[in-house]
Amino acid sequence: MATDYDAPRKTDEELNEESLEELKAQSSKTTSGVDMDEADLNESLELPGADLSTESITVMVIPKRADEFTCGSCFLVNHISQKAKEKNGKPICKDCA
């Protein structure tokens, strides 16, 4: 964007006044057209596919393998290579150690 360095510059006070006037003008335009209550607006909106109450989710559970362990701190199943130490007889992963 080209800048004219010879043009008179506005002070910060003038810039603030202009921006306040613009904000007031914008707010008067937007508030005059909205008369709905937020609660009514939220109830009237329906998202596509939002009713999932009749849906069921099936997940295949894979049992823990011989080369995996369950961390005693975060309870995630990790590969044995992620085992850092044992605390109170429970293996602890590198992330929790």
Buried (B, 14 or more C-beta within 10 A) or exposed (E): EEEEEEEEEEEEEEEEEEEEEEEEEEEEEEEEEEEEEEEEEEEEEEEEEEEEEEEEEEEEEEEEEEEBBEBBEEEEBBEEEBBBEEEEEEBBBEEBE
